[in-house]
Amino acid sequence: HLDEKDVLVDGNPISATLLSTALTLYYSGQSQNKRNQGIYFYIPKIESPEEVKIYKDIFDECRNHIVTIKDSTIKAILLVESFPLIWSMEESLYNLGNYSTGLNAARWDLKASLLEYVMSDPKSVWPDRFEVDIKTTPFIENIFRRLVAICKKHDAIPIGGMATALPHKNPEINSIAAKSITTDKKWEAELGFIRAWVAHIYHMEPASYPFKDFANQKNTSSTSSNPDDYPISIETPTGSTTGECTRQNIRVLLEYIEGWLNGRGAKGIDRLAGKPGERPALMEDLATARMSVAQIAQRLIHETSCEDINQKHDPDFVEKLIIDECKSIITSQLKTTNTTSVDTYKKSLNIAIKWIKNYTEFNFRSLGSYSISELEEIGSTDQKLQ
């Protein structure tokens, strides 16, 4: 879905999908072949079976033109993280042909995509995103069950979500996190997933145990192999709508953009930093920032009222929250934050405002589509929500 601006063909930027896949097969593919190992792809951001077919064509063409990988094993797993793809998971799996391996159920990106598609509907305003748990939100759970059923039907691999907790210096906090991860993965195993992700190898054991235990006991998944048993319906989750959630979304957003400006695509963030108690930081990536932006923007569009304070979401309120939260971050880090870091957070503030404003105008442009110079310009200019 992106172009590679540094590589031109007939004066036009080449598709980043085409370039990165071809280069990976040419360099890493040949290296893998020398080790007698397969070549494996994890394909994100797909929205249609037609897009999947492009990957199959690239794999075929590269195999035909790179002699040393002609007989290599090439396999790919599709990440289901977009609203359109949930309607065509089976067709997309089919269109990968012999390269098809399985489907991976996304969480934050899928929620962000769902929000983007209902953004304009005043009847579809989501509650605090931290309350929208897959395990207790039936219509999203049903999407996951449909994914598992499709994989079971075609002998493919269903992969669950990410355990995002990072190691903490306090062993008790790590123990609490491990229990939470095990509970989550047990739910996935019972649904029929056979693999999952962790953000850090430290939590590999508590995340993997439920899948191994489920298999060893020869338990039967609660999900059938008939996708028609799990029809898709899009609903609005139930829950609270609070200003505190908006503040936490802003904290995540500012911290994430700061990491992005420093060359990190993922960052450990404690959205409750400065609040009482200890907890592990979570590995937050572009999906979390996107979800945070989508939720803030939706509340602005519909001027949603906060249940915890007598305040509706308007530009003045949200801008003040962003400014105050940025000041809070800088103040809390004064002992370890240098002038350069302070300037980066100030740039993050302007980029956050611009990103949110884009969404209120139904412009869902990805942060990853901006060049460094574009972000520098946005970050150095006072941005406003109105």
N, C-alpha and C positions, 0 to 999 in steps of 0.2 A: 504493500500500500504506500510505499515511499519511493522516491527517486534518488539515485546517486548522482548528486550534482557535480562531483569531481571527475566523472567519467562520461564523456559525450560520444554519441553516435550520430553522425550527420548534423552535429551542432546541438543535439537534444540530449538531456540527461537520460542515462539508461535506467531501466527498472532495477531497483535495489534487490528485488526478489531474484531476478535473472542473474545479476552479477554475483551476489553473495552465494547463491546455490551453485553456480558454475565454478566459482573459485574454490569453494569448499570441496567439491567433487574432484577438482583438478589437483589441489595440493593435499588436503587432508585425506581425500579419498585414495590417492595413490600411496600415501604413507600408511594408511590403514591396510591397504591391500598387501603391502610388503610384510606386514605383521600377520597376515592371514586372518585379519579381523574385518567385520562388516562395517558399513557406513550408515550412521543412524541420524535421522533428522527429527526435530521437534518443530512442527509448523504452527505458528501463531496467526492470529488476526484474520483467519479465513472467514468469509461470509457466504460462500456459495460453492456448490459442486463444480461450477465452471472454473473457479479459481483453483480448486484442487486439481482439476485436469491439467492446468498449466504446469503444476509441479511434476505431474507424471510425464508430461511432454519434455520438460527440462531433464528429468532423470533419464528418459529414453535417449534423448539427443546426446547427452554427455556420455552415456554408456557406449553409444555408437562411435563417438569421436575420440574418446580417451581409451585407447586400446588396453591399457593395463587394468582398467576397472570393468572391462566388458563382462566378465563373469563374476564380479564381486557381488556380495549381498548388500543391497541398498533397501533400507526400510524407513518408514516415517510414521509418526503419530500426530494426529490432528488435535490441536488445542481448541476445545469448544468454549469460546469466550465472547461470541457475538450473538446478538438477538437473532439475526437472519439464519445463522447456522443451526440453531436448535431445531428448526423446521426441516432441515435437510441433512441431518447427521448420517443417515443410512446411505443416501445417494452419494455423499461426499466420501464416505469410507469406500464405497464401490469404485468411485472415480480414481482412486489412487492405484487401483489394479493390484498387481503383485507386490507393490511397494507398501501396501497397507498393513499396518500392525495393530492400531487401536485408536481409542479416543480418550482424551484427558479432560476431565470436568473442571473448568475454571470456576473461581468464586468471585473475587472482587471485580475483575474485568467483565464478567458476565453481568453482575449487578449493575455496573456502570453503563453497560450497553442497554440493559433493560430500562434504566432511568432515562437515558438519552432518547429512547424511542417513545417514552410517555411524557417527556419533559413539558409539553405544551398543554397537557390535560389536567385541569384543576381537580379532577376526581381521582387522580393517580399520584398525589403527592406522598412520597415515602416518609415513614417515621425515621427516627434516629437509626442510622445504618448499623450501629453496633448492636441493635436489638434484632436485626434481620438475620437470624441464624438459619443456615440451610436446613439444619435438623428439625427446626420447628416452624418452617415456612413451607406448607404443603405444596404449593404450585412450583416452587423451585426444586423441592425434593423430587417431584414427579419428573422434572426435566432430567435430573440425575438418574432416576430409575429407567427412564426411556433410553438414556445413553448406555446404561449397563445392559438393558435388554437387547439393544442392537448389537453390542459386542458379543453377548452370549449367543445370539442367533447366528453370527458369522465367525465365531471362534476367534474373536479379536480380544485385545487386552484393554479393559477399562481401568483407567488410572484416576485416583481421587485427587483431592486438593492439597494445598500447601499447609504444613504446620510451621507457622511463622515465628515462633518464639526463639529468641537467641539466648545463649548461656548467660547466666547472672553470677556475680561473685558470691552471692548468698546461696548455699546449698539447699536451704529450705525453699527458696523461691524456685529453684530448678526442679525440686521434687514436685511442687504444686503444678508447675508448667508441664512436667512429664505426665502427671495424672490426667490433666486436661487433654493433652495430645492423645494419650491412649484411649480415652473415652471417645474422642472425635473419630479416631481411626477404627475403633471397634464398630461404630455406627456405619462407617464406609464399608468395612468388611462384611457386615451383615447384609448391606444393600447389594453386594456383589462385586465391589471393586477389589482388585487383587494387588494393586500397587498404590503408592502415594508419594508425596514429596515432603522433604524437610528443608528448612532454611539453613540449618547448621547441622553438621554431622554429629554434634553432641547429643542431639535428640533423635538420632537414628533408631536406637533400640526401642524406646517407648512407642515410636511411630510404627515400627515394623512388627512388633510383637503381636498385635491383634490379627494381622493378616496371616502370620505363621500359625498362630493358635487356631484360627478359624479353619485353615486348611488341614491341620493335623487332626482336628476333631471330626473332619469330614462333614462339617455342617453344610446345610443347603442355604443358598442365598434366598432372601425374601423376595427377590425380584425374578419375574419369569423371563423367558426368552422371547416373548411376544411384545414388540414395541407398541402394538395397538392397545395393550392393557394400560398404557400410560399416555393418554392424549394430553397435548399441551394446551394449557389455558394460562393467560396472563392476568394476574390479579394484583391488587394493591396490598402489601403487607400491613399488618396492624401493629400499633405501638405508639410510643410517645414522640412528640415533636418538641425538642428543647433547644434553648439557646446554648446550653452547655455542650451539646453534640456539635453544634455549629462551631463553637470555639475549638473543640478538639479537632474537627475537620481542618480548621485553619492552621492549627499547630502542626498537624501532619503535613499539610501543604507547604508551609514555610520551610519546615525542616527538609522536606524532600527536595524542593527546588534548590535549597542551599547545597545539598549533596550533588544534585545534577550539575550545578554550575562549577562544582569542584571535580567533575568527571566521574561521578558515581551514579550508576543506574539503579542502585538499591542502597538503602541506608537503614541502620537500626534506629528506631524512633520510639520514644516513650511519650505517647500523646497526653499522659497524665503527669508529665514532669512538673515538679514543684508542688504537687498535691501530696497529702499524707500517704504513707505506706510505700512498700517496695513491690516491684513487679518487673518481669523481664521486658526489655525492649523488643519490639517486633520488627522483623525484616519487612520494610515497606518498599514497594517498587512503584513503577508508573501506574499500575492498576489502582493502587490505593489512592494516589494523588488524583487520578481521574475520577474515582468514585467520590472523593471529597469535594472536588470542583462541581461535579454533577449535582450533588445534594445541596450545596450552598446555592448554586444557580437556580435550581428548581424552587427553593424556598423564596428566593428573591422574586422570581417571575410571578409567583402566586401570592406574594406578601404573606406568607404563612406566619401565624402567631406562635410564639413560644409558650409552652405550657408551664414552664418553670419561672418565667419572668413576664411582666406585663409589657410585652414588646413584640411588634411584628417585624418581619425581615424586610427592611428597606435599605437602600444604598448607604445611608448615613450610619445605620446600626452596624452593618456588615463591615464597612470601611473602618469604623472605630474599633471593632473587634480585631481586625487584621493588624491595625497599627499597634493596639495595646498588646496583642500577642507577640508581635515582633519585638517590642520593647522588653517584654517579659523574658523572651529567649535571650536577648542580648545581655540583659541585666544578670540573669542567672549564670551566664558564662563569662562574666567580666574578668574573672581571674585567669581564665584559659583562652579567652578570645582576643585575638590581636585586631589591629585596625582593618586589615584586609578581610578578616572574617565578618566584622561588623558591616563593612561595605557590601559584602556578599549577601548578608541577611536583608539589608535595605533593598538590594536589587531583587531579592526573592519576593519582598513585599509588593513591588510594582509588577513583577511578572505574575504573581498570584492574582492581583486585581485584574490584570489584562486577561488572564485565562478565564476567570470567573465571568467577566463581562462578555467574552466571546461566547460562552455557553448560554448566557441570558439572551443572546442574539441567535441562538441555535447554530453557532459555528463551533463544531466539535473538533477543531484542528488539534492534532496531537503535539505535545511538547517536543517530541522527537523530530517533528518536521521543521523546527526552527533551527537556523544556523547559529553558531556562537555569536556572530556579529549582530544578528537580529535580536537575540536575547539580551546582549549587552546594551543595545539601543533601548529596548523596552524597559530593562531594569534601571537604566539611568534617567528615565523620563517619569515625572509624576503622573501616575495613572489614576483614573477615577471610574467609578461604577456608573456614573450618569453624566 
